[in-house]
Amino acid sequence: MAHWGIETIPVPVDAEGIRVDALGDVAAVLVTPAHQFPTGVVLSPARRRALLDWAGDERLIIEDDYDAEQRYDRLPVAALHGARPQSVAHTGSTSKSLSPGMRLGWLIAPHRLAADLVAAKHASDLGSPALAQLVLAQLIASGDYERHLRRMRTQQRRRRDALVEALHRHVPQLRIEGVAAGLHILATFSDRRDDIDDQQLARHLEKLGVLVQPLSWHRATPGPGGLLLGYAANPPDRLRAAVDHIAEALRSRPW
């Protein structure tokens, strides 16, 4: 958004999701209500109602449904778009379900924006690749897409369970959040270890062959540190080995 010259204003997030009372008088808001990134928080029913009331019929909610298919310990979360289609632009893609390389996504937008969106799409790339769209349509029509998602959820649940179990066993001082869905978890430091520089820790882990993202990369304003740990690309044994490196790194401070 910043690249395209749009002024962005940070908004706090807590255990119920985005703080609607802190939105103020802006024209639009971008949210990930089914699985907030990076915390993994689900937008609570009360906040959903407050957000829709805030939007009314004039403001725009951009709903980024980026990984709602990846859920393990909870039922699907209904999209905001269904509650007020005239105010919500719903977006999604196959990047988390099939492959980022497909570069295929969708946008269900309020009718009043349709003409401008078609013109913008035409001006940017003339259209998405036809073959990839036809393949996805066939996968959906045949039921293979849903079967693929079920297999993925089973596989990713095993990987998540292995990572979470290893963290609880070997690094109990970390608080684990966002485990019910998605392809990553958030590990934050306990109060007595808030002096840890998460970027310095991430650089140290990279030297050991463990790639993580520091939470501070994803903050708009300063705050406590943490690590984002993705598990989608590694089998359970490699995830357990990565946790061993994390535990040793925290024991061997400073780096």
N, C-alpha and C positions, 0 to 999 in steps of 0.2 A: 504493500500500500504506500509506503514511504517512497518507493521507487517511482510510482506514478504521481507523486506530488500530493498525496492525500495526508492531511494533518491527522495524526493519531494521538489519542489521549488515553493514558493508562487508567484502568479501573480495578479496584481491589477484588479479590476472590477469597471467599472463606469456605467453611465446611458445607454450605448450602449452594455454593456456586457464585456467580457474579453478583456483586453488590449493586442492585438496581437503584438503591437510594443514592448512589454515588455517580450515576450516569450523567445527570445534569441535562443541559439543553444542547444536545448534539443531534445531528440528522440521522445517524445510523450507528449500529453496534454490531460487532462481529463476536459470535459466541460459539462455543462447542458444548452444548448442553448435555449431550448423552455421555460425554467423557471429556471433561475439561482438560486441556493440555496446558501445563504439564502435570497438574496435581491429580488428575483422575477423578475429580469430584463430579457427581451427577447434580444437575440443576434441580433443586427441590421443587415440589409442587407449588409451594407458596411463592417462590421466586419466579417460577414459570408464569404464574398468574400476574405477578407484579410486572414482569418484563413485557408481557402482552399488553397490559394496561398502559404501561409507559409508551409503548409504540403507537397505540391508537390506530388511526387510519392514515397518518401523515408520515410518521417515522418508519425507518426500515430496520428490520432484524435480519442479519446475514447469519444463517445457521449452517455451520460447517460440520457436517455429519461424517467426519473423516475416518472413523473406525468403529462404528456402532455394531458392525457384524461380529466383532471380536468380544464376546461376552461369555463369562464362565459361571459366575455365582449369582446371577440376577436375571430377571426377565427383560425382554427388550424394552427400551425407553421410547415412548411415542415421540415423533417429531413435532416440533413447535409449529411447523408449516400447516399441519392438519387442523390446528386450533384457529389460525387466522391467516389464511393464504394471501389475503390482500396486504399483509404487513411483513411477511416472512419470505426471504429468498433462501431456499433450501439447496445446499450443494453437497455433492459426494463424488467419489471416484473409485476406480478399481485399483488404486495404488496399494492399498493395504490388503485387498482381498485376492487379487490376481498378480499384478506386477506393476511397479512404477513405470517400467519401460513402455507400457501401453499408452501412456499419456491420454487416458480416456476418463472423462468425468461427465457430470450432468449438473444442470441448474434448473430448479423449478422456481420461477420468480413471479411476483405479482404481475397481473395482466398489464398494469399501467407502464411497466418497464420493458415489456416485450420488444417493442419496436427498436428502442435504443440499444437493447442487448444484442439483437440480431445485427444491427449496424456495426456495433463494436466488435462482435465476433468476426464479421466479414472483413472488417478493416485490419484485424490482427492476424488472421491466418486462413481466411476463406472457408474454413470448416475443418472438422476432425476427420481422421483417416477412416474411410468407408469400410475397409476390410475388418479393422478391429471392432467397429460397431456391429457389423454383421455377425462376427464370431460371438460377441457378448450377447447379442439378441438370441442366437441359437442356443447358447449355454442356458440362458434364462428360460426359454420356451421348452427346452427338453428336460428341465429339472436338474441338469448337471451342475449348474451354478450353486444351487442350494445344497446339493450333496457335497460339493467341494467345500463349501463353507462349514458344513458339519464336520468333515474330516479335519479341516484346519483348526477348528475350535478344540477338538480332541487333542491334536498334536500340541497346540500352543498351551493348553491347560497343563499338560505334562511338563512342558518347559517352565511355565510360570511356577508350578508347584515345586519343582526342583530348585529354582532360584530362591523362592521365598523361604523354603525349609532350610537351605544352606545359610541364608542370611540370619534367620532366627537362631540357628545353632552356633554360627561362628562369629557373627557381628551383632550381638543382641543390643548393643548401644544405639543402633540405627532404628529410626521409626519408619515403618514400611506403610506406604499409602498407595491408593489407586490400583489395588490388585484384582478387583472384581471384573475388570474388562480391559481391553486394549492390548498393546504389544510391548508395554514398558511398565515399570513400577518406579515410584519416587521414594528414595531413601533419604531421610533428613537426619541431621545430627541431633542428639539429645542436648538438653540445655547446657550441661556441663562441658560440651564440646563445640559450642557455637563459635569458638575462635578458629575453627578449621577453615582454611582457604580452599573452597571446593575446586577452584580452577587449578591451583597448585597440586591438589590431590589428583585431579584428572590427568594432568600432565605426567605426574609420577606413574600412574597406572598405565598410561599409554606406553611408557618405556618398558613396562612389563608385559605388553601385548594385550592389555584390557582396555577397550574403548568405551568410555562413558561420557556423558555430557554433564557438566556442572549446572546446577540449578540456576546459578547467577546469570548464565547466558540467557535465560528465559524470563528474567525479571525486568520490568520496566523501571523499578525503583529498588534501592538496596534492601536487603533482608537476609534472614538466616540462610545458610548454605545447604547444599544437598547434592545428590547424584541422581540422574536419570539413567536407569539400567534397562536397556532393551534386550529382549530374550528371543525374538522371532527368528533370528538367523543362526542360532546355536543349539546343539543338542544338550540334554541335561548334564552330561559329564563335563562338557566345556564350561557350562554355566557354574557348576560346582567348583571347578578349578579357578574360574574368575573370582569367585567369592573368597577363595583361599588367598588370592593376591590382595584383595581389598582388605581382608582382616589383617594380613601381615603389614600392609601399608599403614593402617591406622595404629598398629602396635609400634611401628618403627619410626614414628615422627621424631624430629622434623625431617623433611626430605631434602 
